[in-house]
Amino acid sequence: MASLEKPPVATTSVKWRWPSVHPEGRKFALISAVITLIFAWCAWETLAWPMAAVTIWVLAFFRDPIRSVPQGEGLVIAPADGLITLIQNVPPPRELASEDGLGDAPMTRVSIFMSVFDVHINRAPIAGTIRNVVYISGKFLNADLDKASEDNERQHFLVEAPDGTRIGFTQIAGLVARRIVPFVKVGDTVGRGQRIGLIRFGSRVDVYLPAGTAPRVALGQRTLAGETVIAKLGESEAATAIPQ
């Protein structure tokens, strides 16, 4: 007989704390801080104060907050913090379009634009195995543009869940971004919400949802990487929203 007991209720509180700084950004913060100290030592206040502001901004840019990842069967989680700027029905990227990839049928692409003020640590939208990672050099157009998906520097990931479901997502460099940094490689097993890479400095992430799965997010909505549910596999009713 199945147990009817309710799940335990947490009795401890959660307190806010300063997010850590990802190791990828510590070297930039250190360089900026040293320059700031040199300017201050030389009494060049007009240069020292702006460099101090730059140091603080670098620390903020590379912040790596802890996220509470929703649990549940079939959930697809946002891989990036930012603004939902595009939701389109498009063919999958040709680099991932094959029998061993996403196939050739159109898919729903959800684009998340990250400004320089957003957290830039990207996370896996589902749990599974990394089946493909493809890096492509390209331009540095405004990542908010539709053609950035095909013209800009980018990196594709293909994740396959234990049940065979495949999700593709792409890191796209933008106007200011000059490097895409992956944390995983082909063959790695990742958990939902696990950190998989970052982009320096300002960019976009596209997620390709399989046929029969509609997004739970709407244009203009903001997402949190590792926390916002952007879809549930097999759920075909799209979300709607009214700007207010």
ROSE-4610 file (N, C-alpha, C; in Angstrom, 1 decimal, always signed):
// ROSE-4610
residu = [M/M/M/A/A/A/S/S/S/L/L/L/E/E/E/K/K/K/P/P/P/P/P/P/V/V/V/A/A/A/T/T/T/T/T/T/S/S/S/V/V/V/K/K/K/W/W/W/R/R/R/W/W/W/P/P/P/S/S/S/V/V/V/H/H/H/P/P/P/E/E/E/G/G/G/R/R/R/K/K/K/F/F/F/A/A/A/L/L/L/I/I/I/S/S/S/A/A/A/V/V/V/I/I/I/T/T/T/L/L/L/I/I/I/F/F/F/A/A/A/W/W/W/C/C/C/A/A/A/W/W/W/E/E/E/T/T/T/L/L/L/A/A/A/W/W/W/P/P/P/M/M/M/A/A/A/A/A/A/V/V/V/T/T/T/I/I/I/W/W/W/V/V/V/L/L/L/A/A/A/F/F/F/F/F/F/R/R/R/D/D/D/P/P/P/I/I/I/R/R/R/S/S/S/V/V/V/P/P/P/Q/Q/Q/G/G/G/E/E/E/G/G/G/L/L/L/V/V/V/I/I/I/A/A/A/P/P/P/A/A/A/D/D/D/G/G/G/L/L/L/I/I/I/T/T/T/L/L/L/I/I/I/Q/Q/Q/N/N/N/V/V/V/P/P/P/P/P/P/P/P/P/R/R/R/E/E/E/L/L/L/A/A/A/S/S/S/E/E/E/D/D/D/G/G/G/L/L/L/G/G/G/D/D/D/A/A/A/P/P/P/M/M/M/T/T/T/R/R/R/V/V/V/S/S/S/I/I/I/F/F/F/M/M/M/S/S/S/V/V/V/F/F/F/D/D/D/V/V/V/H/H/H/I/I/I/N/N/N/R/R/R/A/A/A/P/P/P/I/I/I/A/A/A/G/G/G/T/T/T/I/I/I/R/R/R/N/N/N/V/V/V/V/V/V/Y/Y/Y/I/I/I/S/S/S/G/G/G/K/K/K/F/F/F/L/L/L/N/N/N/A/A/A/D/D/D/L/L/L/D/D/D/K/K/K/A/A/A/S/S/S/E/E/E/D/D/D/N/N/N/E/E/E/R/R/R/Q/Q/Q/H/H/H/F/F/F/L/L/L/V/V/V/E/E/E/A/A/A/P/P/P/D/D/D/G/G/G/T/T/T/R/R/R/I/I/I/G/G/G/F/F/F/T/T/T/Q/Q/Q/I/I/I/A/A/A/G/G/G/L/L/L/V/V/V/A/A/A/R/R/R/R/R/R/I/I/I/V/V/V/P/P/P/F/F/F/V/V/V/K/K/K/V/V/V/G/G/G/D/D/D/T/T/T/V/V/V/G/G/G/R/R/R/G/G/G/Q/Q/Q/R/R/R/I/I/I/G/G/G/L/L/L/I/I/I/R/R/R/F/F/F/G/G/G/S/S/S/R/R/R/V/V/V/D/D/D/V/V/V/Y/Y/Y/L/L/L/P/P/P/A/A/A/G/G/G/T/T/T/A/A/A/P/P/P/R/R/R/V/V/V/A/A/A/L/L/L/G/G/G/Q/Q/Q/R/R/R/T/T/T/L/L/L/A/A/A/G/G/G/E/E/E/T/T/T/V/V/V/I/I/I/A/A/A/K/K/K/L/L/L/G/G/G/E/E/E/S/S/S/E/E/E/A/A/A/A/A/A/T/T/T/A/A/A/I/I/I/P/P/P/Q/Q/Q]
num = [1/1/1/2/2/2/3/3/3/4/4/4/5/5/5/6/6/6/7/7/7/8/8/8/9/9/9/10/10/10/11/11/11/12/12/12/13/13/13/14/14/14/15/15/15/16/16/16/17/17/17/18/18/18/19/19/19/20/20/20/21/21/21/22/22/22/23/23/23/24/24/24/25/25/25/26/26/26/27/27/27/28/28/28/29/29/29/30/30/30/31/31/31/32/32/32/33/33/33/34/34/34/35/35/35/36/36/36/37/37/37/38/38/38/39/39/39/40/40/40/41/41/41/42/42/42/43/43/43/44/44/44/45/45/45/46/46/46/47/47/47/48/48/48/49/49/49/50/50/50/51/51/51/52/52/52/53/53/53/54/54/54/55/55/55/56/56/56/57/57/57/58/58/58/59/59/59/60/60/60/61/61/61/62/62/62/63/63/63/64/64/64/65/65/65/66/66/66/67/67/67/68/68/68/69/69/69/70/70/70/71/71/71/72/72/72/73/73/73/74/74/74/75/75/75/76/76/76/77/77/77/78/78/78/79/79/79/80/80/80/81/81/81/82/82/82/83/83/83/84/84/84/85/85/85/86/86/86/87/87/87/88/88/88/89/89/89/90/90/90/91/91/91/92/92/92/93/93/93/94/94/94/95/95/95/96/96/96/97/97/97/98/98/98/99/99/99/100/100/100/101/101/101/102/102/102/103/103/103/104/104/104/105/105/105/106/106/106/107/107/107/108/108/108/109/109/109/110/110/110/111/111/111/112/112/112/113/113/113/114/114/114/115/115/115/116/116/116/117/117/117/118/118/118/119/119/119/120/120/120/121/121/121/122/122/122/123/123/123/124/124/124/125/125/125/126/126/126/127/127/127/128/128/128/129/129/129/130/130/130/131/131/131/132/132/132/133/133/133/134/134/134/135/135/135/136/136/136/137/137/137/138/138/138/139/139/139/140/140/140/141/141/141/142/142/142/143/143/143/144/144/144/145/145/145/146/146/146/147/147/147/148/148/148/149/149/149/150/150/150/151/151/151/152/152/152/153/153/153/154/154/154/155/155/155/156/156/156/157/157/157/158/158/158/159/159/159/160/160/160/161/161/161/162/162/162/163/163/163/164/164/164/165/165/165/166/166/166/167/167/167/168/168/168/169/169/169/170/170/170/171/171/171/172/172/172/173/173/173/174/174/174/175/175/175/176/176/176/177/177/177/178/178/178/179/179/179/180/180/180/181/181/181/182/182/182/183/183/183/184/184/184/185/185/185/186/186/186/187/187/187/188/188/188/189/189/189/190/190/190/191/191/191/192/192/192/193/193/193/194/194/194/195/195/195/196/196/196/197/197/197/198/198/198/199/199/199/200/200/200/201/201/201/202/202/202/203/203/203/204/204/204/205/205/205/206/206/206/207/207/207/208/208/208/209/209/209/210/210/210/211/211/211/212/212/212/213/213/213/214/214/214/215/215/215/216/216/216/217/217/217/218/218/218/219/219/219/220/220/220/221/221/221/222/222/222/223/223/223/224/224/224/225/225/225/226/226/226/227/227/227/228/228/228/229/229/229/230/230/230/231/231/231/232/232/232/233/233/233/234/234/234/235/235/235/236/236/236/237/237/237/238/238/238/239/239/239/240/240/240/241/241/241/242/242/242/243/243/243/244/244/244]
x = [+0.9/+0.0/+0.9/+0.6/+1.4/+1.3/+2.3/+2.3/+1.6/+0.8/+0.1/+0.7/+1.9/+2.6/+3.0/+2.9/+3.3/+4.8/+5.4/+6.8/+7.2/+8.4/+8.7/+8.8/+8.5/+8.5/+9.7/+10.4/+11.7/+11.4/+12.2/+12.0/+13.0/+14.0/+15.1/+14.8/+15.3/+15.2/+16.4/+16.2/+17.3/+17.6/+18.9/+19.3/+20.1/+19.9/+20.6/+22.1/+22.9/+24.3/+25.0/+26.1/+26.8/+27.2/+26.8/+27.2/+28.7/+29.2/+30.6/+31.0/+32.3/+32.8/+33.4/+33.0/+33.5/+35.0/+35.7/+37.2/+37.6/+36.7/+37.0/+37.2/+36.5/+36.5/+37.5/+38.1/+38.9/+40.2/+40.7/+41.9/+41.7/+40.5/+40.2/+40.0/+39.3/+39.1/+40.5/+41.4/+42.7/+43.5/+43.5/+44.2/+43.6/+42.3/+41.7/+42.0/+42.0/+42.3/+43.7/+44.6/+46.0/+46.2/+45.6/+45.7/+45.1/+44.0/+43.3/+44.3/+45.0/+45.9/+47.1/+47.6/+48.7/+48.3/+47.1/+46.6/+46.4/+45.9/+45.7/+47.0/+48.0/+49.4/+50.0/+49.7/+50.3/+49.4/+48.4/+47.5/+46.8/+46.5/+45.8/+44.3/+43.7/+42.3/+41.3/+41.5/+40.6/+40.7/+41.7/+41.8/+41.5/+41.8/+41.7/+40.2/+39.4/+37.9/+37.2/+37.4/+36.8/+37.3/+38.6/+39.1/+38.5/+38.3/+37.6/+36.2/+35.5/+34.2/+34.2/+35.2/+35.4/+35.7/+36.5/+36.7/+35.5/+34.6/+33.4/+32.5/+32.4/+31.6/+32.1/+33.4/+33.9/+33.5/+33.6/+33.2/+31.7/+30.9/+29.5/+29.1/+29.9/+29.6/+29.9/+30.9/+31.3/+30.7/+29.7/+29.0/+28.4/+28.4/+27.9/+27.0/+25.7/+24.8/+24.3/+24.0/+23.4/+21.9/+21.5/+20.1/+19.4/+18.1/+17.3/+16.6/+17.1/+16.6/+15.3/+14.3/+13.0/+13.2/+12.5/+12.5/+11.2/+11.2/+9.9/+10.2/+9.4/+9.6/+9.3/+10.2/+10.0/+10.2/+10.7/+10.9/+12.2/+12.0/+13.1/+13.4/+14.6/+14.9/+15.7/+15.5/+16.2/+17.7/+18.5/+19.9/+20.6/+19.9/+20.5/+19.6/+20.2/+19.5/+19.2/+18.1/+17.9/+16.5/+16.3/+15.0/+14.7/+13.4/+12.9/+12.6/+13.5/+13.3/+12.8/+12.9/+12.4/+11.8/+10.7/+10.1/+9.6/+10.4/+10.1/+10.1/+9.4/+9.4/+10.4/+11.5/+12.6/+13.3/+14.0/+14.8/+15.9/+16.3/+17.4/+18.7/+19.7/+21.0/+21.5/+22.1/+22.6/+23.6/+24.4/+25.4/+24.9/+23.6/+23.0/+21.9/+21.6/+20.5/+21.0/+20.8/+21.1/+20.3/+20.4/+19.7/+20.2/+21.5/+22.0/+21.9/+21.3/+21.1/+19.6/+19.3/+17.9/+17.0/+17.5/+16.7/+16.5/+15.7/+15.5/+14.2/+13.3/+11.9/+12.0/+11.2/+11.2/+11.0/+11.6/+11.5/+11.2/+10.7/+10.5/+11.8/+12.2/+13.5/+13.1/+13.6/+13.4/+14.7/+14.8/+16.0/+16.0/+17.1/+17.2/+18.4/+18.1/+19.2/+19.7/+21.1/+21.7/+22.4/+22.1/+22.8/+24.0/+24.9/+26.1/+25.8/+24.6/+24.2/+23.7/+23.4/+22.9/+24.0/+23.6/+24.6/+24.9/+26.1/+26.5/+26.9/+26.7/+26.9/+25.7/+26.0/+24.9/+24.8/+23.6/+23.3/+22.6/+22.7/+22.0/+20.5/+19.7/+18.3/+17.6/+18.3/+17.8/+19.0/+18.7/+19.7/+20.0/+21.2/+21.5/+23.0/+23.3/+24.7/+24.9/+26.1/+26.4/+26.9/+26.1/+26.3/+27.1/+27.1/+27.8/+28.0/+29.2/+29.6/+30.3/+29.7/+30.2/+30.5/+31.7/+32.1/+32.2/+31.7/+31.8/+32.2/+33.3/+33.7/+32.8/+32.6/+31.7/+31.8/+30.8/+30.7/+30.3/+30.3/+29.9/+28.8/+27.7/+26.6/+25.8/+24.9/+24.0/+23.3/+23.5/+22.9/+21.4/+20.8/+19.3/+18.7/+19.5/+19.0/+18.8/+17.8/+17.5/+18.6/+19.3/+20.4/+21.6/+21.7/+22.8/+22.9/+21.8/+21.8/+22.6/+22.8/+23.5/+24.8/+25.0/+26.1/+27.2/+26.7/+27.7/+28.5/+29.6/+30.4/+29.4/+29.5/+28.5/+29.0/+28.4/+28.7/+27.4/+27.3/+26.1/+26.4/+25.3/+25.4/+24.2/+24.4/+23.3/+23.3/+22.2/+22.1/+21.0/+21.3/+20.4/+20.0/+18.7/+18.2/+18.2/+18.1/+18.1/+17.0/+15.9/+14.8/+15.0/+16.1/+16.3/+15.9/+15.2/+14.9/+16.1/+16.2/+17.3/+16.9/+17.7/+17.5/+18.8/+18.7/+19.8/+19.8/+20.9/+20.9/+22.3/+22.3/+23.4/+23.8/+25.1/+25.6/+26.0/+25.6/+25.9/+26.5/+27.7/+28.4/+27.7/+27.9/+27.2/+28.2/+27.7/+28.6/+29.8/+29.6/+30.7/+31.4/+30.7/+31.2/+32.4/+33.5/+34.6/+35.2/+34.5/+34.9/+33.8/+33.6/+32.6/+33.5/+33.2/+34.0/+33.1/+33.4/+32.6/+33.2/+32.4/+32.8/+32.7/+32.0/+31.8/+32.2/+32.3/+32.8/+31.9/+32.0/+31.2/+31.5/+30.4/+30.5/+30.2/+30.3/+30.0/+28.6/+28.3/+26.9/+26.7/+25.5/+25.2/+23.9/+23.7/+22.4/+21.6/+20.3/+19.5/+20.0/+20.3/+20.7/+22.2/+22.9/+24.4/+25.1/+26.1/+26.8/+27.6/+27.4/+28.0/+28.9/+28.9/+29.7/+29.3/+30.1/+29.7/+30.2/+29.7/+30.1/+30.5/+31.7/+32.1/+31.9/+31.3/+30.6/+29.3/+28.2/+26.9/+26.6/+25.5/+25.3/+23.8/+23.7/+22.4/+22.5/+21.4/+21.4/+20.1/+20.1/+18.9/+18.7/+17.4/+17.1/+16.1/+16.3/+15.5/+14.6/+13.3/+12.4/+11.9/+11.7/+11.3/+9.8/+9.4/+8.1/+7.1/+6.0/+5.0/+5.2/+6.2/+6.5/+6.5/+5.6/+5.4/+6.1/+6.5/+7.2/+6.2/+6.6/+5.8/+6.1/+7.1/+7.5/+6.9/+6.9/+6.3/+7.4/+7.2/+8.0/+8.0/+9.2/+9.3/+9.5/+9.4/+9.5/+11.0/+11.4/+12.7/+12.9/+14.1/+14.4/+15.6/+15.6/+16.8/+17.3/+18.6/+19.2/+19.2/+18.7/+18.6/+17.4/+16.5/+15.3/+14.0/+14.0/+12.8/+12.5/+11.3/+10.8/+10.4/+11.0/+10.6/+9.7/+9.7/+8.8/+8.7/+7.7/+7.5/+7.4/+8.2/+8.2/+6.9/+6.3/+5.1/+3.9/+4.1/+3.0/+2.9/+1.8/+1.7/+1.0/+0.5/-0.2/+0.8/+0.9/+1.9/+1.4/+2.3/+2.0/+1.7/+0.8/+0.5/+0.8/+1.0/+1.3/+0.8/+0.5/+0.1/+1.0/+1.7/+2.6/+1.8/+2.3/+1.6/+2.6]
y = [-1.2/+0.0/+1.2/+2.2/+3.4/+4.2/+4.8/+5.7/+7.0/+7.5/+8.7/+9.8/+9.6/+10.6/+11.8/+13.0/+14.2/+14.3/+14.9/+15.2/+16.1/+15.9/+16.8/+18.3/+19.1/+20.6/+21.1/+21.9/+22.5/+23.4/+23.3/+24.1/+25.2/+25.2/+26.2/+27.3/+28.4/+29.6/+29.7/+30.4/+30.7/+32.1/+32.5/+33.8/+34.2/+35.5/+36.0/+36.1/+35.8/+36.0/+36.5/+37.0/+37.5/+36.3/+36.4/+35.3/+35.3/+34.0/+33.9/+34.4/+34.6/+35.0/+33.8/+33.5/+32.3/+32.5/+31.4/+31.5/+32.1/+31.9/+32.5/+34.0/+34.7/+36.1/+36.7/+35.8/+36.3/+37.0/+36.4/+37.0/+38.4/+38.6/+39.9/+40.9/+40.5/+41.3/+41.7/+40.7/+41.0/+42.0/+41.8/+42.8/+44.2/+44.3/+45.6/+46.2/+45.3/+45.8/+46.3/+45.6/+46.0/+47.4/+47.6/+48.8/+50.0/+49.6/+50.6/+51.0/+50.1/+50.4/+51.2/+50.9/+51.7/+53.1/+53.3/+54.7/+55.4/+54.7/+55.3/+55.6/+54.7/+54.9/+56.2/+56.4/+57.6/+58.8/+58.7/+59.8/+60.3/+59.4/+59.8/+59.4/+60.3/+60.0/+59.9/+60.8/+60.8/+59.5/+58.7/+57.4/+56.3/+56.5/+55.4/+55.1/+56.2/+55.9/+55.2/+55.6/+54.8/+53.4/+53.1/+51.8/+51.0/+51.6/+50.9/+50.5/+51.4/+51.0/+49.8/+49.8/+48.7/+47.4/+47.5/+46.3/+45.7/+46.6/+46.2/+45.6/+46.2/+45.7/+44.3/+44.1/+42.8/+41.7/+42.0/+41.1/+40.8/+41.8/+41.6/+40.8/+41.0/+40.3/+38.8/+38.4/+37.0/+36.4/+37.0/+36.4/+35.1/+34.2/+32.9/+32.5/+32.9/+32.7/+31.2/+30.7/+29.4/+29.5/+28.5/+28.5/+27.2/+27.4/+26.2/+25.7/+24.5/+23.9/+23.1/+23.5/+22.8/+21.3/+20.4/+19.0/+18.5/+17.6/+17.1/+16.5/+15.5/+14.8/+15.7/+15.8/+16.5/+18.0/+18.5/+20.0/+20.4/+21.5/+22.1/+23.5/+23.7/+24.8/+25.8/+27.1/+28.2/+28.0/+28.0/+27.9/+29.2/+30.3/+31.7/+32.6/+33.6/+34.7/+35.7/+36.4/+37.4/+37.6/+38.1/+38.5/+37.6/+37.1/+36.3/+37.3/+37.3/+38.3/+37.7/+36.4/+35.7/+34.3/+34.0/+32.7/+32.4/+31.5/+31.2/+29.7/+29.4/+28.0/+28.0/+27.3/+27.4/+26.0/+25.8/+24.5/+24.5/+23.4/+23.3/+23.7/+24.1/+24.5/+23.3/+23.7/+22.6/+21.8/+22.3/+21.6/+20.5/+20.6/+19.6/+18.9/+19.2/+18.6/+17.3/+16.2/+14.9/+13.8/+12.6/+11.5/+11.3/+11.6/+11.5/+12.7/+13.8/+15.0/+15.4/+16.6/+17.0/+16.7/+16.2/+15.9/+17.2/+17.1/+18.2/+19.0/+18.4/+19.0/+20.4/+21.3/+22.6/+22.4/+23.3/+23.2/+24.6/+24.7/+26.0/+26.5/+27.6/+28.2/+29.3/+29.2/+30.3/+31.0/+32.3/+33.0/+33.9/+33.8/+34.5/+35.5/+36.8/+37.8/+38.2/+38.1/+38.5/+39.9/+40.8/+42.1/+42.0/+43.0/+43.0/+43.0/+43.2/+43.3/+41.9/+41.0/+39.7/+38.7/+37.7/+36.6/+35.9/+35.6/+35.0/+33.5/+32.9/+31.5/+30.8/+29.9/+29.2/+27.8/+27.2/+25.9/+25.0/+23.7/+22.7/+22.7/+22.7/+22.8/+21.5/+20.4/+19.1/+18.2/+17.1/+16.2/+15.2/+14.8/+13.8/+13.8/+13.3/+13.2/+14.2/+14.8/+15.7/+14.9/+15.0/+14.1/+14.9/+16.2/+17.0/+18.4/+18.9/+20.3/+20.8/+21.9/+22.4/+23.9/+24.3/+25.7/+26.2/+27.5/+28.1/+29.5/+29.9/+31.3/+32.1/+33.4/+34.2/+35.7/+36.4/+37.9/+38.2/+39.5/+39.9/+41.0/+40.5/+41.4/+41.5/+42.4/+42.5/+41.2/+40.6/+39.3/+39.3/+40.5/+40.6/+40.4/+40.4/+40.2/+38.7/+38.5/+37.1/+36.5/+37.2/+36.6/+36.3/+36.7/+36.4/+34.9/+34.1/+32.7/+32.0/+32.7/+32.1/+32.8/+34.0/+34.8/+35.0/+35.0/+35.3/+34.1/+34.4/+33.3/+32.6/+31.3/+30.5/+29.1/+28.5/+27.2/+26.4/+25.3/+24.4/+23.3/+23.0/+21.8/+20.9/+19.6/+18.6/+17.7/+17.8/+16.9/+15.9/+14.6/+13.5/+13.0/+13.1/+12.6/+11.1/+10.4/+9.0/+8.3/+9.0/+8.4/+8.6/+9.3/+9.5/+10.9/+11.6/+13.0/+13.9/+14.6/+15.5/+16.9/+17.7/+19.2/+19.8/+20.8/+21.6/+23.0/+23.5/+24.9/+25.5/+26.8/+27.5/+28.7/+28.8/+30.1/+31.0/+32.2/+33.1/+34.4/+34.7/+35.9/+37.1/+38.3/+39.5/+40.6/+41.8/+43.0/+43.1/+42.9/+43.0/+41.7/+40.6/+39.3/+39.0/+38.4/+38.1/+36.7/+35.9/+34.6/+33.7/+32.5/+31.6/+30.5/+30.3/+29.4/+28.2/+27.0/+25.8/+25.2/+24.5/+23.8/+22.3/+21.9/+20.5/+20.1/+18.7/+18.2/+17.0/+16.6/+15.4/+14.2/+13.5/+12.4/+12.6/+13.9/+14.3/+14.1/+13.7/+13.6/+14.8/+15.5/+16.7/+16.6/+17.3/+17.3/+18.5/+18.5/+19.7/+20.9/+22.0/+23.2/+23.2/+22.2/+22.2/+23.3/+23.9/+24.9/+24.2/+24.8/+24.2/+25.2/+26.5/+27.5/+28.9/+29.8/+31.2/+31.9/+33.2/+34.0/+35.4/+35.9/+37.2/+38.1/+39.2/+40.0/+40.4/+39.8/+40.2/+39.3/+38.7/+37.7/+37.1/+35.9/+35.3/+33.7/+33.1/+31.6/+31.2/+30.3/+29.8/+28.4/+28.0/+26.7/+26.1/+24.9/+24.3/+23.2/+23.5/+22.5/+21.5/+20.3/+19.3/+19.5/+18.8/+18.9/+18.5/+19.2/+18.8/+19.4/+20.2/+20.9/+22.4/+23.1/+24.5/+25.2/+26.4/+27.1/+27.6/+27.5/+28.1/+29.5/+30.1/+31.5/+32.3/+33.6/+34.5/+35.6/+36.2/+37.3/+38.4/+38.9/+40.0/+39.5/+38.2/+37.6/+37.5/+37.7/+37.5/+36.1/+35.5/+34.1/+34.1/+33.1/+32.9/+31.5/+31.4/+30.2/+29.2/+28.0/+26.9/+27.0/+28.0/+28.1/+28.2/+29.1/+29.3/+28.1/+27.6/+26.5/+27.1/+26.8/+27.3/+26.4/+25.1/+24.2/+22.9/+22.1/+20.7/+19.9/+18.9/+18.0/+17.4/+17.5/+16.9/+17.8/+19.0/+19.9/+20.9/+20.9/+21.6/+23.0/+23.3/+24.6/+25.7/+26.7/+27.7/+28.7/+29.4/+30.4/+31.7/+32.5/+33.8/+34.8/+36.0/+37.1/+38.4/+39.3/+40.6/+41.6/+42.4/+43.4/+44.4/+44.8/+45.7/+46.7]
z = [+0.0/+0.0/+0.0/-0.9/-1.0/+0.3/+0.6/+1.8/+1.5/+2.5/+2.4/+3.1/+3.6/+4.4/+3.5/+4.1/+3.3/+3.4/+2.4/+2.4/+3.6/+4.1/+5.2/+4.9/+5.8/+5.6/+6.2/+5.4/+5.9/+7.1/+8.1/+9.3/+9.5/+8.6/+8.7/+7.7/+8.0/+7.1/+6.2/+5.2/+4.2/+4.3/+4.4/+4.5/+3.2/+2.9/+1.7/+2.0/+1.0/+1.2/-0.1/+0.0/-1.2/-2.1/-3.4/-4.3/-4.5/-4.7/-5.0/-6.4/-6.6/-7.9/-8.6/-9.8/-10.6/-10.8/-10.7/-10.9/-12.2/-13.3/-14.6/-14.5/-13.5/-13.5/-12.4/-11.6/-10.5/-11.1/-12.2/-12.7/-13.3/-13.9/-14.4/-13.2/-12.2/-11.0/-10.4/-10.3/-9.7/-10.5/-11.8/-12.7/-12.5/-12.5/-12.3/-11.0/-9.9/-8.6/-8.5/-9.1/-9.0/-9.7/-10.9/-11.6/-10.7/-10.0/-9.1/-8.0/-7.4/-6.3/-6.8/-8.0/-8.6/-8.8/-9.3/-9.5/-8.2/-7.2/-5.9/-5.2/-5.4/-4.8/-5.4/-6.7/-7.4/-7.2/-6.4/-6.1/-7.4/-8.3/-9.5/-9.3/-8.5/-8.1/-9.2/-10.2/-11.4/-12.2/-12.0/-12.7/-11.7/-10.4/-9.4/-9.2/-9.1/-8.8/-9.9/-11.2/-12.3/-12.3/-12.0/-12.0/-10.9/-9.8/-8.6/-9.0/-9.8/-10.2/-11.2/-12.1/-13.0/-12.3/-11.2/-10.4/-9.8/-9.3/-8.7/-9.8/-10.9/-12.0/-12.5/-12.6/-13.0/-12.0/-10.7/-9.6/-9.8/-10.1/-10.2/-11.5/-12.6/-13.8/-13.7/-12.9/-12.8/-11.6/-11.0/-9.8/-10.1/-9.2/-9.4/-8.3/-8.3/-7.2/-7.2/-6.0/-5.9/-6.3/-7.1/-7.6/-7.1/-6.8/-6.4/-7.6/-8.1/-9.4/-9.2/-9.9/-9.7/-10.1/-9.4/-9.7/-10.2/-11.1/-11.7/-13.1/-13.4/-14.7/-15.9/-16.8/-18.1/-18.0/-17.0/-16.9/-17.7/-18.4/-19.1/-18.4/-18.0/-17.2/-18.0/-17.7/-18.4/-18.3/-19.3/-19.2/-18.9/-19.0/-18.8/-18.1/-17.4/-16.9/-18.0/-18.0/-19.1/-19.5/-20.7/-21.2/-22.4/-22.4/-23.5/-24.6/-25.7/-26.8/-28.0/-28.2/-29.4/-29.1/-29.7/-29.6/-31.0/-31.7/-33.1/-33.4/-34.5/-35.0/-36.2/-36.0/-36.9/-37.1/-38.2/-38.3/-37.3/-36.8/-35.8/-36.5/-35.7/-36.3/-37.2/-38.3/-39.2/-38.6/-37.6/-36.9/-36.0/-35.6/-34.8/-35.5/-36.8/-37.5/-38.2/-37.6/-38.2/-37.4/-37.9/-37.3/-35.8/-35.6/-34.3/-33.5/-34.1/-33.4/-33.2/-33.6/-33.4/-34.6/-35.7/-36.9/-37.7/-38.7/-39.6/-39.4/-38.6/-38.5/-37.7/-38.0/-37.3/-35.8/-35.0/-33.5/-33.0/-31.8/-31.2/-30.5/-31.0/-30.4/-29.5/-28.2/-27.2/-27.0/-27.3/-27.2/-25.9/-25.1/-23.9/-24.0/-24.0/-24.1/-22.8/-22.7/-21.4/-21.6/-20.8/-20.8/-20.0/-20.0/-19.2/-17.7/-17.3/-15.9/-15.4/-16.3/-15.9/-15.4/-14.7/-14.4/-15.7/-15.9/-17.2/-17.1/-16.0/-15.9/-16.5/-17.5/-18.2/-17.6/-17.6/-17.0/-17.9/-17.6/-18.5/-18.3/-19.4/-19.3/-18.8/-19.1/-18.7/-18.2/-17.5/-17.1/-18.2/-18.4/-19.4/-19.8/-20.9/-21.4/-22.5/-22.5/-23.6/-24.8/-25.8/-27.0/-28.1/-28.1/-29.1/-28.6/-28.9/-28.6/-29.9/-30.5/-31.7/-31.6/-31.7/-31.7/-33.1/-33.3/-34.6/-34.5/-35.1/-35.1/-36.0/-35.7/-36.5/-36.1/-36.4/-36.2/-34.8/-34.4/-33.1/-33.3/-33.9/-34.1/-32.8/-32.7/-31.6/-31.4/-30.2/-29.9/-29.9/-29.8/-29.8/-31.2/-32.2/-33.6/-33.9/-34.8/-35.2/-35.9/-36.8/-37.6/-36.8/-35.5/-34.6/-34.5/-34.6/-34.4/-35.5/-36.7/-37.8/-38.1/-37.7/-38.1/-37.0/-35.8/-34.7/-34.2/-33.5/-32.9/-31.9/-31.9/-31.1/-30.8/-29.8/-29.4/-29.1/-29.9/-29.7/-28.8/-28.0/-27.1/-27.5/-27.4/-27.6/-26.3/-25.6/-24.4/-24.6/-24.3/-24.4/-23.0/-22.7/-21.4/-21.4/-20.2/-20.2/-21.0/-21.2/-22.0/-23.5/-23.9/-25.3/-25.8/-25.0/-25.4/-25.6/-26.7/-27.0/-27.0/-26.3/-26.3/-26.8/-27.7/-28.1/-27.6/-27.2/-26.8/-27.3/-27.5/-28.1/-27.4/-27.1/-26.5/-27.7/-27.7/-28.8/-28.3/-28.9/-28.5/-29.0/-28.4/-28.8/-29.2/-29.1/-29.4/-28.5/-27.2/-26.3/-26.0/-26.2/-25.9/-26.8/-26.2/-27.0/-26.7/-25.9/-25.7/-25.1/-25.6/-25.0/-24.3/-23.0/-22.2/-21.8/-22.3/-21.9/-20.7/-19.8/-18.7/-18.9/-19.9/-20.2/-21.5/-21.8/-23.1/-23.4/-24.7/-25.1/-24.2/-23.9/-23.0/-21.5/-21.1/-19.7/-19.4/-18.2/-17.7/-16.8/-17.1/-16.4/-15.7/-14.7/-14.0/-14.4/-14.3/-14.6/-13.8/-14.4/-13.7/-13.4/-13.9/-13.7/-14.5/-14.0/-14.8/-15.9/-17.1/-18.3/-19.1/-18.7/-19.4/-19.1/-19.7/-19.6/-20.9/-21.0/-22.2/-21.7/-22.2/-21.8/-23.0/-22.9/-21.8/-22.4/-22.2/-22.8/-24.1/-24.1/-25.1/-25.1/-25.6/-25.8/-25.7/-25.3/-25.3/-26.0/-27.0/-27.6/-27.1/-26.9/-26.5/-27.6/-28.0/-29.1/-28.4/-28.4/-27.8/-28.8/-28.5/-29.4/-29.8/-30.9/-31.4/-30.3/-30.2/-29.2/-27.9/-27.8/-26.5/-26.7/-26.0/-26.2/-25.0/-25.2/-24.1/-23.0/-21.8/-20.7/-20.4/-21.1/-20.9/-22.1/-21.9/-22.9/-23.2/-24.4/-24.8/-23.7/-23.4/-22.4/-21.0/-20.8/-19.5/-19.1/-17.9/-17.4/-16.9/-17.1/-16.6/-15.6/-14.8/-14.0/-14.3/-14.7/-15.1/-13.9/-14.2/-13.2/-12.4/-12.6/-11.7/-12.5/-13.6/-14.3/-15.2/-15.1/-16.0/-17.3/-18.4/-19.7/-20.5/-20.1/-20.8/-20.0/-20.3/-19.8/-21.1/-21.2/-22.4/-22.6/-23.8/-24.2/-23.9/-23.2/-22.9/-24.1/-24.8/-26.0/-25.9/-24.7/-24.5/-24.2/-25.1/-24.9/-23.8/-23.2/-22.2/-22.8/-22.2/-22.7/-21.5/-21.9/-20.9/-21.4/-20.4/-20.7/-20.1/-20.8/-20.2/-19.4/-18.2/-17.3/-16.7]
